[in-house]
């Protein structure tokens, strides 16, 4: 069925992190081929001609960017919570970050009053599994989580580096998140800054967060120096191998020439002996 955008409730949209590159590819595909897969909705409880979107938020966003005002949808005849859990079970083959799972658990707990044991049962997991993911959502400042949703900070960066910082200092976590968002840092670069922060004193941490560009410039220079040293080592190793190969070739050539000379000498001796035998026979 065709639905207009104003009929859609998008209350679950904030539970998924955005990926700008994927979104651009999706928009290009929709522009070229149109919508091939319908979004999934359920009827909004107590509201006429209103539907809660369960799956398809990225398609809706792409269609809006293309100037469309309707979307093809399929209605699941079930309750909202059941539809959300069913949709997740159908998407298990897709990569889902721990933070995104935490968002879903927190939303289910808040909107439907599910406790830890009920969530563990519905997700077929242990209570401790649920607790760890809810704790991750609770420890990260909301401003940082919003940057992850917007795709400005990778979810893996938030989990591996910002969450541990937040446990020690919420202020440092927010400052580090701002650096990552501004630089669009991936895991490798973010890990360098986090490692330096973790090893540093309080004063060193403040300088690091106040002047991150100086830190990254130093990292680039050290990396260039290491690469230059590695290149020199490789060149030396290649030169040694080349010399060894030349010596081996020269020794092999010398043996070949020596073998040929010995063969000629033996042939001459054999001819002389044959001549002597012929004269003696006469």
Phi, psi and omega in degrees: 000153178267130177236143174274153186299328183289349178273355189261135170261123186249045187289344180260002184297324185285002181266001181238137177283146180271149177231097187306319182295316178296321181296322178295320178295320179296316181297320178297320180293318179294322179295325184276317189245352183080177181284120181260331184240127181288154172282165180250129180225163169232156179293133179289131184294127176075012181229133181274134178057033174236141185225141177267125180283127178260318182215138177121018183297323180292323177294320179297314181299318180293319179294323176297318179296332179276359177087012179278161179233004176225161180217144176281131185222156172238136184261124175272129181275072181204172179290157185299311183298317179297322180294320179298315181291322177295316179301318179296320180295329178283343182255018185297335180287341179276151181290131180227122183284160178299324180294319178295322175296319178299320176300316181296315180299316181296321180292318178296321179294320183285315187278328185244001176071024179288133174273180182300316183293321179293319177296317179298320180293316183291331179265359181056047180227176178276163178296322180295325177300315178295316183298318182296320182286324175292324179295324178297319179293322182289326185281328182282130177302147182299324179298323178291317179298324179295324178293328176291316179301322182283353180084010180279336176231126177299142181300324180295323177296318179297318182289315188282329189238315185286324179297314176299324178293320181297329179293336179259323183203113178294325179295314178296324179298315181292322178292319178293321178298321178297322178295313180298319181293319181294321183269354185055046187292135171269183189300318185297310181293318179298322179296326177296315180293318180296318180298319178294320178297316183296323182278341188277160173286176179299316180295319180295323179295319180295318177296320181298315182284336179280328182230063182295329182296324177296319179297312183292328176296317177297320178298319179295318180296317178296321178295318178297319179296318179296319180294321179295317178296319178296319179297319177298317179298319179294320178296318178297316179297319179296321179295319179297317180296319179297317178297318179297320179294320178296316178298318179296320179293320180294318178297320179295322179293320180297318179297322180295317179294320178298323180293322179292319180297318179296322180294321179293318180298318180295321179295322179294318180296320181294322179294320179296318180296321179295322178295320179297318180298321180296318180293317180298325180293328179287000000 
